[in-house]
């Protein structure tokens, strides 16, 4: 009887491995002759594995991760006239013989002629008496003044053109988010061309600066920083450019929790600092006895500056703006809870808890239990049989 049951168990295991249940098994898919492997090897598969203890977690929490908060560099963009901009143009002429000033009933050597307010047309031109349509788009205010002065000199006596941009509609940035008082679209003017200038024009933050993340999206790249840091560090207060999207949102930490925890869920906490113990608590803790106490992992795209500060060799990750990093925690260590309290979680981290060996064994016997009794039943039956 015993031999028959062992044979039945072996046959069941072999059958499971061979047929794969309701579909093809992994080996048949991966090893199929027509399969083309893309990025099968190379730097895409490399990552940094960090065994995390209390000392490491405290050091990591104390590092100012400047690489984590970034803003674009560079000077101000060119301030040129564009379509839909509104201009005031005045023409001043000088004549020693003088001009009759009807408003003052006197003769004056200077005559000023303000033109009707001009909106730059779709073809990029404005209307100027005596000259017709003059191209303004793509020129600076000073360049347009010089051009008008030069062309008017052919028909007027000692003219000088003055141009003032009243409204700039051709270069705007959009401000959105829960963290801004007055979201909307704002033009970039000479007097307010930096990020904080635009935030101020939009009514300022709708909350404490240390609790708000400001993002700037440009050319497919998004830069982020804590608003309080932007106020304190000029390098995080960049010049804005046409088409920039600025977003202010409450500072949240969102962590995807997977594996042997109380619940597999997206944990979202509105806190400035969130620890590993906070996330574990929100997810219902470790699932005992399923969880492996030595298999608690945090997956993160870590800033290179942070890892270098901790002594990591990143020669294999040259040119990377973020390094795939896995932090491992041993929850059997005497200081495990201190470590989990000291380790700071980041937005978009992934927390994964692997199954223990006992859980894997239980899963195995659960799979074959349909074909043969589990070990405890088998031992009981064998005892009775003997």
Buried (B, 14 or more C-beta within 10 A) or exposed (E): EEEEBEEBBEEBBEEBEEEBEEEEBEEEEEEEEEEEEEEEEEEEEEBBEBEBBBEBBBBBEEBEBBBBBBBBEEEEBEBBBBBBBBBBBEBBBBBEEEBEEEEEEEEEEEBEEEBEEBBBBEEBBBBBEEBEEBBBBEBBBEBBBBBBBEBBEEEBEBBBBBBEBEEBBBBBBBBBBEBBEEBEEBBBBEEBBBBBBBBEBBEBBBBEBEBBBBBBBBEEEEBBBBBBBBBEEEEBBBBBBBEBBBBBBBBEBBBBBBBBBBEBBEBEBEEEEBBBBBBBEBBEBBBEEBBBBBBBBBBBBBBBBBBEBEEBEBEEBEEBEEBBBBBBBBBEBEBBBBBBBBBBBBBEBBBBBBBBEEBEEBEEBEEBBEEBBBEEEBEEBEEEEE
